[in-house]
Structures are given as C-alpha cells and as structure tokens.
C-alpha cells in the first residue's frame, strides 16, 4: 500500500463508498424538510377555502334544498336570467309571478339594476285570506304598492341583514334582523332561502307577504 497509485486508488474507492451514503442522508433530510414545509401551506389553503368569503357567497336557509339541482330553476340557472324571468322558473314562486304579471311589473323588475327582492313563496300568499288575495290581485294600484314594497334599490349582502333598515321602491322602509343565517324581515317574515343570485338582483325568499305601512 506504499505505492502512490495504490494509495490514490484506495482513497478514491473509499470516497465513492461514502458519497452515496451522504447523498442518501441529504436527500432524506431534504424530503423531510420539504414535507414539513408543505404541510402549513396545505393547511392554509384548506383554511382559505372554508373561510367566510366562500360561505357568504352561497345561498342559505332550509328552503334552499327544494330548489332544483339543474335547469333554469336551479341556482345556476336563475343566475343567468333577470329576476322576474328567474322567478318564473322557480315553482315555489308561481303565485308571486302571477302577481307581478297582474301588476305589469315584469319589465320593470327585469330591467332594473342591482336590486334586492324579498320574494314570498306560494305558501306565503296562501296565508293571506282568499278573498283578500283576490281583491289585491284585482286592484292594480294596491298590488303594485305591495309588490314594490318587497323590492330594495340596492343589492343587500347577508352581512347587512343582522340589523338592517332599507328603503323600498314603494318609498317605505323595511327592516331585517337575526344572526347565524337565521333572519326575519319586519320581525315577522322569515328568510327561508337567502342570497339567491339572478342576473340583476339578489333574492331572499320569505315565508310571509310583507305589507307596507298604511
């Protein structure tokens, strides 16, 4: 082993044997560091996807489950049409649509921009005594007054509902209150499916017809 060539060969062999072990250890360490570093990012991403900004954009309320999953009457379908047309594709709003047509308000609602509509369900209209409802539908002036009281000239976000007061197209005000996605209008009508988007309006479906102040 005193020959210089043999000494150099022995050193080279020893180095070659050590190098893979060093690379393996380094690779393992880098892999662990990388995994450890990626974990917080993944968690942060998951946290962001479930944040308030996501949930607040979605429809909410117990009656939302009855909305069709697809087609013109679905949430995606209604978002493509102006509000009166969108309502006509939702079977739960058939009486409201009949009233809007009787009042001649279809074009008015469809052509308006950035409005909010509190839309009574068929069951809401059914709470009104039949004789009173028939009288209302036959009186265009009074019907227009009642229906425009359900419309606010701005888009109302869910975060505005807990303690809200809004001017309606009828010129009177309505109020909203509640918390945790449970809200009422004028301390009486419950929002049963809220934050429904149409092409020109935000819709809050309610379980009672709102009556303007006398």
GROMACS elastic network, one bead per residue, 0.5 to 0.9 nm:
[ bonds ]
;  ai    aj funct       b0    kb
    1     4     6  0.77585   500
    1     5     6  0.87673   500
    1     6     6  0.58807   500
    1     7     6  0.60259   500
    1    10     6  0.87405   500
    2     5     6  0.86781   500
    2     6     6  0.73386   500
    2     7     6  0.68509   500
    3     6     6  0.53857   500
    3     7     6  0.63795   500
    3     8     6  0.89007   500
    4     7     6  0.51213   500
    4     8     6  0.62945   500
    4     9     6  0.86797   500
    5     8     6  0.52225   500
    5     9     6  0.62244   500
    5    10     6  0.87093   500
    6     9     6  0.50541   500
    6    10     6  0.61791   500
    6    11     6  0.86729   500
    7    10     6  0.51603   500
    7    11     6  0.62881   500
    7    12     6  0.86867   500
    8    11     6  0.51476   500
    8    12     6  0.61877   500
    8    13     6  0.87015   500
    9    12     6  0.50643   500
    9    13     6  0.61880   500
    9    14     6  0.86187   500
   10    13     6  0.51730   500
   10    14     6  0.61843   500
   10    15     6  0.86149   500
   11    14     6  0.51594   500
   11    15     6  0.61690   500
   11    16     6  0.85938   500
   12    15     6  0.51146   500
   12    16     6  0.60949   500
   12    17     6  0.86383   500
   13    16     6  0.50596   500
   13    17     6  0.62334   500
   13    18     6  0.87411   500
   14    17     6  0.51517   500
   14    18     6  0.63230   500
   14    19     6  0.87502   500
   15    18     6  0.51348   500
   15    19     6  0.60715   500
   16    19     6  0.53754   500
   16    20     6  0.72558   500
   17    20     6  0.64659   500
   17    21     6  0.73609   500
   18    21     6  0.53909   500
   18    22     6  0.63419   500
   18    23     6  0.88275   500
   19    22     6  0.51001   500
   19    23     6  0.61540   500
   19    24     6  0.85370   500
   20    23     6  0.50215   500
   20    24     6  0.59816   500
   20    25     6  0.85315   500
   21    24     6  0.50950   500
   21    25     6  0.61962   500
   21    26     6  0.85685   500
   22    25     6  0.51765   500
   22    26     6  0.60990   500
   22    27     6  0.84890   500
   23    26     6  0.50290   500
   23    27     6  0.59084   500
   23    28     6  0.84330   500
   24    27     6  0.50873   500
   24    28     6  0.60547   500
   24    29     6  0.85163   500
   25    28     6  0.51458   500
   25    29     6  0.61316   500
   25    30     6  0.85965   500
   26    29     6  0.50827   500
   26    30     6  0.60791   500
   26    31     6  0.84699   500
   27    30     6  0.50991   500
   27    31     6  0.60242   500
   27    32     6  0.85918   500
   28    31     6  0.50763   500
   28    32     6  0.62357   500
   28    33     6  0.86208   500
   29    32     6  0.51711   500
   29    33     6  0.61440   500
   29    34     6  0.84895   500
   30    33     6  0.50041   500
   30    34     6  0.59054   500
   30    35     6  0.84584   500
   31    34     6  0.50367   500
   31    35     6  0.60987   500
   31    36     6  0.84626   500
   32    35     6  0.50984   500
   32    36     6  0.60037   500
   32    37     6  0.84262   500
   33    36     6  0.50046   500
   33    37     6  0.59558   500
   33    38     6  0.85384   500
   34    37     6  0.50002   500
   34    38     6  0.60811   500
   34    39     6  0.86819   500
   35    38     6  0.51851   500
   35    39     6  0.63040   500
   36    39     6  0.55295   500
   36    40     6  0.76820   500
   37    40     6  0.64425   500
   37    41     6  0.73643   500
   38    41     6  0.52421   500
   38    42     6  0.62478   500
   38    43     6  0.86915   500
   39    42     6  0.52161   500
   39    43     6  0.62316   500
   39    44     6  0.85983   500
   40    44     6  0.59500   500
   40    45     6  0.84788   500
   41    44     6  0.50077   500
   41    45     6  0.61188   500
   41    46     6  0.86190   500
   42    45     6  0.51015   500
   42    46     6  0.62683   500
   42    47     6  0.85910   500
   43    46     6  0.50864   500
   43    47     6  0.60919   500
   43    48     6  0.85859   500
   44    48     6  0.61182   500
   44    49     6  0.86589   500
   45    48     6  0.50945   500
   45    49     6  0.62728   500
   45    50     6  0.88781   500
   46    49     6  0.51790   500
   46    50     6  0.65746   500
   46    51     6  0.88164   500
   47    50     6  0.54242   500
   47    51     6  0.62671   500
   48    51     6  0.51237   500
   48    52     6  0.86214   500
   48    53     6  0.86058   500
   48    54     6  0.83901   500
   49    52     6  0.88590   500
   49    53     6  0.86082   500
   49    54     6  0.67196   500
   50    53     6  0.80880   500
   50    54     6  0.63014   500
   50    55     6  0.70520   500
   51    54     6  0.56311   500
   51    55     6  0.67144   500
   51    56     6  0.87381   500
   52    55     6  0.51876   500
   52    56     6  0.57456   500
   52    57     6  0.85048   500
   53    56     6  0.54627   500
   53    57     6  0.66588   500
   54    57     6  0.55811   500
   54    58     6  0.72049   500
   55    58     6  0.55078   500
   55    59     6  0.85252   500
   55    60     6  0.89519   500
   56    59     6  0.79947   500
   56    60     6  0.87265   500
   56   157     6  0.83139   500
   56   158     6  0.68975   500
   56   159     6  0.79904   500
   56   195     6  0.84358   500
   57   157     6  0.87304   500
   57   158     6  0.86104   500
   57   195     6  0.74035   500
   58   194     6  0.85649   500
   58   195     6  0.66527   500
   58   196     6  0.76952   500
   59    64     6  0.70336   500
   59    75     6  0.82965   500
   59   193     6  0.66052   500
   59   194     6  0.53955   500
   59   196     6  0.53689   500
   59   197     6  0.81217   500
   60    63     6  0.82810   500
   60    64     6  0.64108   500
   60   181     6  0.68323   500
   60   182     6  0.89768   500
   60   192     6  0.78542   500
   60   193     6  0.54387   500
   60   194     6  0.52189   500
   60   195     6  0.67029   500
   60   196     6  0.82563   500
   61    64     6  0.56804   500
   61    65     6  0.81125   500
   61   181     6  0.70270   500
   61   182     6  0.74871   500
   61   191     6  0.71832   500
   61   194     6  0.61895   500
   62    65     6  0.63299   500
   62    66     6  0.83888   500
   62   192     6  0.57278   500
   62   193     6  0.63835   500
   63    66     6  0.56715   500
   63    67     6  0.74528   500
   63   191     6  0.89715   500
   63   192     6  0.52276   500
   63   193     6  0.52289   500
   63   194     6  0.89523   500
   63   205     6  0.84318   500
   64    67     6  0.54729   500
   64    68     6  0.89718   500
   64   192     6  0.73270   500
   64   193     6  0.50484   500
   64   194     6  0.79227   500
   64   196     6  0.89991   500
   65    68     6  0.80280   500
   65    69     6  0.88525   500
   65   193     6  0.86707   500
   66    69     6  0.86699   500
   66    92     6  0.87265   500
   67    70     6  0.87435   500
   67    73     6  0.70769   500
   67    74     6  0.59187   500
   67    75     6  0.73446   500
   67    90     6  0.74933   500
   67    91     6  0.87780   500
   67    92     6  0.84990   500
   68    71     6  0.71920   500
   68    72     6  0.86025   500
   68    73     6  0.60148   500
   68    75     6  0.77499   500
   68    90     6  0.82655   500
   69    73     6  0.81779   500
   69    74     6  0.53564   500
   69    75     6  0.75436   500
   69    76     6  0.86104   500
   70    73     6  0.69956   500
   70    75     6  0.76864   500
   70    76     6  0.73095   500
   70    77     6  0.70577   500
   71    74     6  0.55102   500
   71    75     6  0.86808   500
   71    76     6  0.78803   500
   71    77     6  0.57293   500
   71    78     6  0.86836   500
   71    89     6  0.88673   500
   72    75     6  0.81293   500
   72    76     6  0.76251   500
   72    78     6  0.59790   500
   72    79     6  0.89269   500
   72    80     6  0.83115   500
   72    81     6  0.85010   500
   72    86     6  0.74454   500
   72    89     6  0.59595   500
   72    90     6  0.81139   500
   73    76     6  0.80419   500
   73    77     6  0.56595   500
   73    78     6  0.57919   500
   73    86     6  0.69265   500
   73    87     6  0.78637   500
   73    88     6  0.81619   500
   73    91     6  0.79129   500
   74    78     6  0.59927   500
   74    79     6  0.84742   500
   74    89     6  0.83675   500
   74    90     6  0.78330   500
   75    78     6  0.52384   500
   75    79     6  0.62273   500
   75   196     6  0.68634   500
   75   197     6  0.71743   500
   75   198     6  0.83052   500
   76    79     6  0.52293   500
   76    80     6  0.69105   500
   76   197     6  0.83493   500
   76   198     6  0.86942   500
   77    80     6  0.54973   500
   77    81     6  0.72154   500
   77    86     6  0.76892   500
   77    89     6  0.87141   500
   77   198     6  0.84356   500
   78    81     6  0.54844   500
   78    82     6  0.78060   500
   78    83     6  0.77496   500
   78    85     6  0.81602   500
   78    87     6  0.75713   500
   78    89     6  0.76086   500
   78    90     6  0.84172   500
   78   196     6  0.81494   500
   78   197     6  0.68277   500
   78   198     6  0.52451   500
   78   199     6  0.75104   500
   79    82     6  0.77621   500
   79    83     6  0.85873   500
   79    86     6  0.75590   500
   79   196     6  0.79430   500
   79   197     6  0.51320   500
   79   199     6  0.51561   500
   79   200     6  0.84379   500
   79   201     6  0.88646   500
   80    86     6  0.78813   500
   80   197     6  0.87106   500
   80   198     6  0.62322   500
   80   199     6  0.53447   500
   81    84     6  0.81543   500
   81    85     6  0.60180   500
   81    86     6  0.52778   500
   81    87     6  0.89893   500
   81   110     6  0.85136   500
   81   198     6  0.58360   500
   81   199     6  0.50963   500
   81   200     6  0.78278   500
   82    85     6  0.56135   500
   82    86     6  0.59376   500
   82    87     6  0.86279   500
   82   109     6  0.77334   500
   82   111     6  0.75790   500
   82   112     6  0.87002   500
   82   198     6  0.57414   500
   82   200     6  0.53982   500
   82   201     6  0.72402   500
   83    87     6  0.60212   500
   83    88     6  0.85947   500
   83   106     6  0.87739   500
   83   109     6  0.65281   500
   83   110     6  0.57026   500
   83   111     6  0.89568   500
   83   117     6  0.82156   500
   83   197     6  0.85791   500
   83   198     6  0.55598   500
   83   199     6  0.67920   500
   83   200     6  0.63854   500
   83   201     6  0.60438   500
   83   202     6  0.82493   500
   83   203     6  0.80316   500
   84    87     6  0.51593   500
   84    88     6  0.63391   500
   84    97     6  0.71517   500
   84   100     6  0.79307   500
   84   105     6  0.84771   500
   84   106     6  0.57285   500
   84   107     6  0.79291   500
   84   108     6  0.89223   500
   84   109     6  0.60534   500
   84   110     6  0.56582   500
   85    88     6  0.51287   500
   85    89     6  0.67732   500
   85    97     6  0.87357   500
   85   106     6  0.79028   500
   85   110     6  0.72037   500
   86    89     6  0.53837   500
   86    90     6  0.69619   500
   86   198     6  0.66642   500
   86   199     6  0.85151   500
   87    90     6  0.52436   500
   87    91     6  0.80950   500
   87    92     6  0.85909   500
   87    93     6  0.60567   500
   87    94     6  0.76662   500
   87    96     6  0.81230   500
   87    97     6  0.66676   500
   87   119     6  0.86016   500
   87   198     6  0.89801   500
   88    91     6  0.72510   500
   88    93     6  0.69185   500
   88    94     6  0.64730   500
   88    96     6  0.86381   500
   88    97     6  0.58981   500
   88    98     6  0.88353   500
   89    92     6  0.89773   500
   89    93     6  0.82410   500
   89    94     6  0.83966   500
   90    93     6  0.56456   500
   90    94     6  0.70291   500
   91    94     6  0.54034   500
   91    95     6  0.88828   500
   91   122     6  0.85174   500
   92    95     6  0.79838   500
   92    96     6  0.87929   500
   92   120     6  0.88056   500
   92   121     6  0.55489   500
   92   122     6  0.56865   500
   92   123     6  0.81780   500
   93    96     6  0.52827   500
   93    97     6  0.62865   500
   93    98     6  0.88059   500
   93   119     6  0.74124   500
   93   120     6  0.69665   500
   93   121     6  0.51079   500
   93   122     6  0.57292   500
   93   205     6  0.87204   500
   94    97     6  0.51399   500
   94    98     6  0.63090   500
   94    99     6  0.87630   500
   94   121     6  0.78361   500
   94   122     6  0.64582   500
   95    98     6  0.50188   500
   95    99     6  0.62724   500
   95   100     6  0.86595   500
   95   120     6  0.85102   500
   95   121     6  0.74030   500
   95   122     6  0.54247   500
   95   123     6  0.89463   500
   95   125     6  0.70453   500
   96    99     6  0.50539   500
   96   100     6  0.61443   500
   96   101     6  0.86271   500
   96   119     6  0.72391   500
   96   120     6  0.66135   500
   96   121     6  0.70829   500
   96   122     6  0.71020   500
   96   125     6  0.78883   500
   96   147     6  0.87463   500
   97   100     6  0.50065   500
   97   101     6  0.61747   500
   97   102     6  0.85660   500
   97   106     6  0.84448   500
   98   101     6  0.52242   500
   98   102     6  0.61953   500
   98   103     6  0.87195   500
   98   137     6  0.87686   500
   99   102     6  0.50033   500
   99   103     6  0.62048   500
   99   104     6  0.85945   500
   99   105     6  0.87876   500
   99   137     6  0.63716   500
   99   143     6  0.74798   500
   99   144     6  0.88239   500
   99   147     6  0.80038   500
  100   103     6  0.51878   500
  100   104     6  0.62045   500
  100   105     6  0.53172   500
  100   106     6  0.60768   500
  100   109     6  0.89406   500
  100   143     6  0.84897   500
  100   144     6  0.80837   500
  100   147     6  0.73025   500
  101   105     6  0.61425   500
  101   106     6  0.59821   500
  102   105     6  0.78196   500
  102   137     6  0.67551   500
  102   138     6  0.79593   500
  102   140     6  0.69955   500
  102   143     6  0.81889   500
  102   144     6  0.89000   500
  103   106     6  0.82283   500
  103   137     6  0.79381   500
  103   139     6  0.84984   500
  103   140     6  0.53096   500
  103   141     6  0.76718   500
  103   143     6  0.62353   500
  103   144     6  0.55668   500
  103   147     6  0.83322   500
  104   107     6  0.75608   500
  104   108     6  0.80388   500
  104   140     6  0.83369   500
  104   144     6  0.82773   500
  105   108     6  0.50296   500
  105   109     6  0.60946   500
  105   110     6  0.84498   500
  105   144     6  0.77597   500
  105   147     6  0.87609   500
  105   148     6  0.89150   500
  106   109     6  0.54417   500
  106   110     6  0.60789   500
  106   111     6  0.85303   500
  107   111     6  0.58344   500
  107   112     6  0.83445   500
  108   111     6  0.54393   500
  108   112     6  0.61636   500
  109   112     6  0.52953   500
  109   113     6  0.84624   500
  109   115     6  0.86123   500
  109   151     6  0.89306   500
  109   200     6  0.87592   500
  109   201     6  0.89351   500
  110   113     6  0.82284   500
  110   199     6  0.89096   500
  110   200     6  0.73880   500
  110   201     6  0.89612   500
  111   200     6  0.79832   500
  112   115     6  0.68758   500
  112   153     6  0.85501   500
  112   200     6  0.69215   500
  112   201     6  0.82803   500
  113   153     6  0.80899   500
  113   154     6  0.81776   500
  113   155     6  0.89862   500
  113   199     6  0.89075   500
  113   200     6  0.53343   500
  113   201     6  0.70223   500
  114   153     6  0.68807   500
  114   154     6  0.53670   500
  114   155     6  0.53098   500
  114   199     6  0.88952   500
  114   200     6  0.54268   500
  114   201     6  0.53527   500
  114   202     6  0.77056   500
  115   151     6  0.69484   500
  115   152     6  0.57376   500
  115   156     6  0.79051   500
  115   200     6  0.67247   500
  115   202     6  0.64925   500
  115   203     6  0.86194   500
  116   150     6  0.82744   500
  116   151     6  0.57008   500
  116   152     6  0.50890   500
  116   153     6  0.65642   500
  116   154     6  0.59599   500
  116   155     6  0.50424   500
  116   156     6  0.61631   500
  116   200     6  0.87475   500
  116   201     6  0.53194   500
  116   203     6  0.57117   500
  116   204     6  0.76154   500
  117   148     6  0.89364   500
  117   150     6  0.58070   500
  117   152     6  0.65027   500
  117   153     6  0.89509   500
  117   155     6  0.87960   500
  117   201     6  0.69516   500
  117   202     6  0.63801   500
  117   204     6  0.62809   500
  117   205     6  0.81052   500
  118   149     6  0.88390   500
  118   150     6  0.50974   500
  118   151     6  0.63738   500
  118   152     6  0.83688   500
  118   185     6  0.88029   500
  118   191     6  0.83850   500
  118   194     6  0.89982   500
  118   202     6  0.86874   500
  118   203     6  0.59234   500
  118   205     6  0.56970   500
  118   206     6  0.63461   500
  118   210     6  0.85687   500
  119   150     6  0.69839   500
  119   151     6  0.86897   500
  119   203     6  0.66951   500
  119   204     6  0.60473   500
  119   206     6  0.57626   500
  119   207     6  0.84831   500
  119   208     6  0.89194   500
  119   209     6  0.82018   500
  120   123     6  0.78366   500
  120   124     6  0.54962   500
  120   125     6  0.68628   500
  120   150     6  0.86969   500
  120   189     6  0.89303   500
  120   204     6  0.86268   500
  120   205     6  0.58003   500
  120   207     6  0.57604   500
  120   208     6  0.58384   500
  120   209     6  0.55760   500
  120   210     6  0.80770   500
  121   124     6  0.50109   500
  121   125     6  0.66616   500
  121   126     6  0.86752   500
  121   205     6  0.67013   500
  121   206     6  0.63714   500
  121   207     6  0.59187   500
  121   208     6  0.74273   500
  121   209     6  0.82908   500
  122   125     6  0.52988   500
  122   126     6  0.62259   500
  122   127     6  0.89722   500
  122   207     6  0.84768   500
  123   127     6  0.65085   500
  123   207     6  0.68139   500
  123   208     6  0.77530   500
  124   127     6  0.54236   500
  124   128     6  0.74025   500
  124   189     6  0.88941   500
  124   206     6  0.74176   500
  124   209     6  0.56843   500
  125   128     6  0.54663   500
  125   129     6  0.85879   500
  125   130     6  0.89813   500
  125   133     6  0.76187   500
  125   207     6  0.84926   500
  125   208     6  0.69223   500
  125   209     6  0.62219   500
  126   129     6  0.72187   500
  126   130     6  0.74998   500
  126   133     6  0.85093   500
  126   208     6  0.89496   500
  127   130     6  0.84218   500
  127   208     6  0.73395   500
  127   209     6  0.82294   500
  128   131     6  0.83833   500
  128   132     6  0.66450   500
  128   133     6  0.60309   500
  128   208     6  0.87454   500
  128   209     6  0.79175   500
  129   132     6  0.53016   500
  129   133     6  0.61780   500
  129   134     6  0.86847   500
  130   133     6  0.50962   500
  130   134     6  0.61331   500
  130   135     6  0.85379   500
  131   134     6  0.52026   500
  131   135     6  0.61626   500
  131   136     6  0.86024   500
  132   135     6  0.50623   500
  132   136     6  0.61017   500
  132   137     6  0.86550   500
  133   137     6  0.61563   500
  133   138     6  0.86032   500
  134   137     6  0.51723   500
  134   138     6  0.62648   500
  134   139     6  0.87908   500
  135   138     6  0.51842   500
  135   139     6  0.63487   500
  136   139     6  0.52057   500
  136   140     6  0.75489   500
  136   141     6  0.89937   500
  136   142     6  0.65793   500
  136   143     6  0.56334   500
  136   146     6  0.88945   500
  137   140     6  0.67536   500
  137   142     6  0.84436   500
  137   143     6  0.61249   500
  138   142     6  0.88547   500
  138   143     6  0.78762   500
  139   142     6  0.55322   500
  139   143     6  0.59021   500
  139   144     6  0.84907   500
  140   144     6  0.59326   500
  140   145     6  0.85140   500
  141   144     6  0.52264   500
  141   145     6  0.63521   500
  141   146     6  0.88631   500
  142   146     6  0.62822   500
  142   147     6  0.86572   500
  143   146     6  0.51558   500
  143   147     6  0.61129   500
  143   148     6  0.85111   500
  144   147     6  0.51851   500
  144   148     6  0.59432   500
  144   149     6  0.83942   500
  144   170     6  0.83774   500
  145   148     6  0.54528   500
  145   149     6  0.62615   500
  145   169     6  0.87572   500
  145   170     6  0.58816   500
  145   211     6  0.89684   500
  145   212     6  0.75993   500
  146   149     6  0.52215   500
  146   150     6  0.70311   500
  146   170     6  0.76446   500
  146   209     6  0.86283   500
  146   210     6  0.73214   500
  146   211     6  0.60769   500
  146   212     6  0.62580   500
  147   150     6  0.53653   500
  147   151     6  0.72322   500
  147   169     6  0.89989   500
  147   170     6  0.80855   500
  147   210     6  0.84633   500
  147   211     6  0.88045   500
  148   151     6  0.51865   500
  148   152     6  0.81223   500
  148   168     6  0.68444   500
  148   169     6  0.52269   500
  148   171     6  0.85876   500
  149   152     6  0.76848   500
  149   167     6  0.87393   500
  149   168     6  0.53810   500
  149   169     6  0.60258   500
  149   171     6  0.75397   500
  149   172     6  0.70448   500
  149   173     6  0.80275   500
  149   174     6  0.79986   500
  149   210     6  0.73291   500
  149   211     6  0.73512   500
  149   212     6  0.60374   500
  150   168     6  0.68477   500
  150   169     6  0.78680   500
  150   170     6  0.81315   500
  150   174     6  0.85026   500
  150   209     6  0.85095   500
  150   210     6  0.67487   500
  150   211     6  0.85878   500
  150   212     6  0.87317   500
  151   154     6  0.87956   500
  151   167     6  0.86613   500
  151   168     6  0.54520   500
  151   169     6  0.57669   500
  151   170     6  0.77992   500
  152   155     6  0.75413   500
  152   156     6  0.82375   500
  152   166     6  0.67080   500
  152   167     6  0.61025   500
  152   169     6  0.58728   500
  152   170     6  0.87312   500
  152   173     6  0.89035   500
  152   174     6  0.88909   500
  153   166     6  0.86637   500
  153   167     6  0.74216   500
  153   168     6  0.65174   500
  153   169     6  0.64608   500
  154   166     6  0.88131   500
  154   201     6  0.84163   500
  154   202     6  0.88761   500
  155   201     6  0.65920   500
  155   202     6  0.59550   500
  155   203     6  0.89392   500
  156   159     6  0.82374   500
  156   160     6  0.64221   500
  156   161     6  0.77170   500
  156   195     6  0.84755   500
  156   202     6  0.69911   500
  156   203     6  0.89358   500
  157   160     6  0.55189   500
  157   161     6  0.72314   500
  157   195     6  0.72367   500
  157   202     6  0.81607   500
  158   161     6  0.54000   500
  158   162     6  0.80090   500
  158   181     6  0.78080   500
  158   194     6  0.79145   500
  158   195     6  0.68101   500
  159   162     6  0.68662   500
  160   163     6  0.68366   500
  160   164     6  0.58801   500
  160   165     6  0.89678   500
  160   176     6  0.84674   500
  161   164     6  0.51677   500
  161   165     6  0.85177   500
  161   175     6  0.84144   500
  161   176     6  0.53885   500
  161   177     6  0.57554   500
  161   178     6  0.70180   500
  161   179     6  0.79256   500
  161   183     6  0.70380   500
  161   184     6  0.85928   500
  161   185     6  0.88835   500
  162   176     6  0.63736   500
  162   179     6  0.55534   500
  162   180     6  0.87632   500
  162   182     6  0.89380   500
  162   183     6  0.70918   500
  162   184     6  0.89206   500
  163   175     6  0.74740   500
  163   176     6  0.58488   500
  163   178     6  0.72262   500
  164   174     6  0.82485   500
  164   175     6  0.54102   500
  164   177     6  0.64419   500
  165   173     6  0.65653   500
  165   174     6  0.58106   500
  165   176     6  0.64444   500
  166   172     6  0.84396   500
  166   173     6  0.53342   500
  166   174     6  0.55318   500
  166   175     6  0.63415   500
  166   176     6  0.84060   500
  167   170     6  0.80862   500
  167   171     6  0.61842   500
  167   172     6  0.58458   500
  167   174     6  0.66360   500
  168   171     6  0.52555   500
  168   172     6  0.56530   500
  168   173     6  0.56746   500
  168   174     6  0.70457   500
  169   172     6  0.75637   500
  170   173     6  0.83713   500
  170   212     6  0.79441   500
  172   212     6  0.68829   500
  172   213     6  0.72248   500
  173   212     6  0.82619   500
  173   213     6  0.87037   500
  174   185     6  0.70626   500
  174   186     6  0.60224   500
  174   210     6  0.88578   500
  174   212     6  0.82849   500
  175   184     6  0.83824   500
  175   185     6  0.56779   500
  175   186     6  0.50146   500
  175   187     6  0.76830   500
  176   183     6  0.68378   500
  176   184     6  0.56673   500
  176   186     6  0.60061   500
  176   187     6  0.72012   500
  177   182     6  0.85341   500
  177   183     6  0.55300   500
  177   184     6  0.55520   500
  177   185     6  0.66552   500
  177   186     6  0.79263   500
  177   187     6  0.71790   500
  178   181     6  0.75659   500
  178   182     6  0.56746   500
  178   184     6  0.63169   500
  179   182     6  0.54274   500
  179   183     6  0.62527   500
  180   183     6  0.80395   500
  181   191     6  0.88834   500
  181   194     6  0.84494   500
  182   190     6  0.78550   500
  182   191     6  0.71871   500
  182   192     6  0.83387   500
  183   187     6  0.88192   500
  183   189     6  0.85885   500
  183   190     6  0.60644   500
  183   191     6  0.56948   500
  183   192     6  0.84687   500
  184   187     6  0.54915   500
  184   188     6  0.60912   500
  184   189     6  0.53284   500
  184   191     6  0.57716   500
  184   206     6  0.83607   500
  185   188     6  0.59169   500
  185   189     6  0.50737   500
  185   190     6  0.63218   500
  185   191     6  0.72833   500
  185   206     6  0.81773   500
  185   210     6  0.81868   500
  186   189     6  0.66631   500
  186   210     6  0.79479   500
  187   190     6  0.81401   500
  188   208     6  0.75840   500
  188   210     6  0.85862   500
  189   206     6  0.59674   500
  189   207     6  0.56719   500
  189   209     6  0.73226   500
  189   210     6  0.72666   500
  190   205     6  0.84089   500
  190   206     6  0.54266   500
  190   207     6  0.56001   500
  190   208     6  0.72085   500
  191   194     6  0.61601   500
  191   204     6  0.62127   500
  191   205     6  0.56934   500
  191   207     6  0.66737   500
  192   204     6  0.76636   500
  192   205     6  0.57891   500
  192   206     6  0.55255   500
  192   207     6  0.65614   500
  193   196     6  0.73652   500
  193   203     6  0.84690   500
  193   204     6  0.60322   500
  193   205     6  0.51266   500
  193   206     6  0.71982   500
  194   202     6  0.84354   500
  194   203     6  0.64685   500
  194   205     6  0.59788   500
  194   206     6  0.83310   500
  195   202     6  0.59429   500
  195   203     6  0.57840   500
  195   204     6  0.57707   500
  195   205     6  0.86040   500
  196   201     6  0.84210   500
  196   202     6  0.56538   500
  196   204     6  0.64431   500
  196   205     6  0.82017   500
  197   200     6  0.79710   500
  197   201     6  0.62576   500
  197   203     6  0.62591   500
  198   201     6  0.51771   500
  198   202     6  0.61691   500
  198   203     6  0.74143   500
  199   202     6  0.85160   500
  206   209     6  0.75924   500
  206   210     6  0.89392   500
  211   214     6  0.84983   500
